[in-house]
């Protein structure tokens, strides 16, 4: 059999194409697996075999990734038989049937219901409250001693508190909802554990919805009940599902980026020094961290519902596609010297939040949370440093693709 270019150049491959997912290089926690760089350079639209045994197309070029994510011929519907699956065994599709897996007008209808709570104006209005939450968590962290796991004391609580307040979810059950969400996305939970976690989360949120019907407040759940349930556009159960989706999306990836962004800046003291000298640079710095440390490391999966040509390759209806966001965000055709972290660069066009109609609804709020949390952390703790060696910091590595630190022991 004739070897592919990738095989000749050392790309891990099988007779069905390059291996996927690729492995990270030892000692390089901040970089995507080097195999994706080879794929982008030599075969940016590559046929590969997923861990499930299913064949799919892997896209690693920025232009191709954006093209697929904005093209209605590619569907986000995970119930489609050709949708890329990562596991051989049956795993509950926790997003199946939700608006995140809908397309076209149906997907847009749900987004419009939620859009007013995630505008730039709304994020700006929430800034004082987010600042207060961050200050409170930093007060608690520094009062408890001179070292901590930053993920548990700051990174997870901040976005969890913010999104719970936005939704109108009582703070006393936020930790339960957060721990249940981690079961769902850990990649190590059994199907039974995942099913039970989802049922428990929705049960608690349905109780919150019922309480808001009796005593509404100034929050998203109350607004959905008044504007969507009362006129018959939604039912009560759908409100609980929407709240869960926003809760899950609103805290884990943001928390991961707080942790990974902190670590990246600690490991790039010249970049941290630039921000200390000019804190007004945090908005650009956050987008550069998002590009450089793309949280969704595996990418976004789609299935072709019509034949299409992407990057010069014909993708047939029914074939799966994996848009490799981290590789696209390191594309040298778009970002100069892409492997270098540069907090002063303009990173417009990065795909850390996806692209097209399914682009992250809460991206503006996430940016504000990251800007505030990172700036106040380094202001309040000027001597912040790792409490362990870099190689001892545990990272998430699982097939759902969240890239980032799992725990971050620090001292100051």
C-alpha positions, 0 to 999 in steps of 0.5 A, a space after each residue: 500500500 502506498 503511504 500517505 504524505 503524513 505517514 512519510 513525514 511521521 504523522 501517526 496514521 492507519 490505513 484509514 488515515 491519520 490517527 485521531 485524536 492526536 497525542 500532545 507532545 510530552 512537556 508541551 501542555 500549552 500546545 495542540 498535538 504537533 500532528 495537527 500542524 502536519 495535517 494542516 500543512 499537508 492534508 488540511 481536510 483529512 480522512 481519519 478513523 475516530 476512536 469509535 471506529 467511525 470514519 470522519 473528515 478532520 479539518 485543521 485549516 482556519 478557512 475550512 473550519 469557518 467555512 463548514 461552521 457557517 455552511 447550512 449543508 453541515 448539521 449539528 444534529 447528533 441524532 444523525 447516523 453519520 454524526 461523528 462519535 468518539 466512543 465505541 460504547 453507547 454513551 448518553 447524548 446529553 445534548 441530543 434534542 436541545 437547541 444546541 443540536 438544532 439547525 436553521 430556523 428552529 435553532 435560531 428561534 431558541 437563540 432569539 429567546 435568550 439573546 437579550 441576556 447575552 448582549 454586550 450591553 448586558 455584560 457591561 451592566 453585570 460588570 460591577 457585580 462580577 467585580 464584586 464576586 471576584 473580589 469576594 472570592 479573592 478575599 476568601 482565598 487570601 484570608 485562608 492562607 498563602 496557597 490554594 488550588 486556584 481552580 477550586 477557590 476562584 476559577 470554578 466559583 466565579 463563573 458558576 456564581 455569575 451564571 446562577 445569578 443571571 438565571 435566578 438559581 439559588 446559590 445554595 444549589 449551585 455547587 451541586 449543579 456544578 459537580 453534576 455537570 462535571 460528571 457529564 463532561 468528565 469523559 470518565 463517567 459511566 453511562 449510568 452516572 451520566 444519566 443519573 447526573 442529568 436527571 438530578 440536575 434537571 430535577 433541581 432546575 425544574 423545582 427552581 422553575 416551579 418556584 419562579 412561577 409562584 414568585 418571579 424575580 429579575 432573572 432569566 428563568 422568570 423572564 422565560 416563564 413570562 415571555 415564552 411559557 405564558 404565551 405557549 412558546 415553551 413549556 416548563 420542562 424546556 425552561 429547565 433544559 435551557 437553564 441547564 445548558 446555559 449553566 453547563 456552558 457558562 461555567 466549565 469552559 470559562 473556569 478552565 480558561 481562568 486556570 489555563 490563562 493564569 498558568 500561561 501568563 505565569 509561564 510567560 513572564 514577559 507577557 504578564 509584565 506587559 499587562 502589569 505595565 498596561 492593564 488596559 491591554 487585558 481585553 486583547 490579552 484575553 482573546 489571545 489567551 482564548 486563541 492560544 489556549 483553545 478550550 475546545 481542543 477536539 473541536 466541533 462536530 458536524 455531519 454533511 446533509 448535502 454533498 459539499 466541497 471543502 478545501 478541494 475535497 468532496 464531502 458526501 452527504 452523511 459523512 461526519 466532519 470534525 472542525 479542529 478549533 485549536 489547529 485552526 487557531 494556530 494557522 500561520 496563514 491567519 496568525 503570524 507566528 501562531 505558536 507564540 503567545 503575544 498579548 498585544 496582538 489583535 486576534 480577530 477571527 479566532 474560532 475559540 468560541 466557534 463560528 457561524 450560527 452556533 457560535 457561543 451565545 455567552 462569549 461576551 459575558 465570558 470575555 468580561 469574566 476572564 478580563 476581570 478575574 485575571 486582572 484582579 488576581 494579578 493585582 491582588 496577588 503580585 507574587 503569585 506563582 506555581 506551588 508545584 513544578 509545571 509538569 506536576 500540574 494536572 491537565 484535562 485530557 479526554 475525548 470531550 475535548 476540554 483542554 486546560 488545567 484540572 487543578 492549579 496549586 499556587 502560592 503568593 
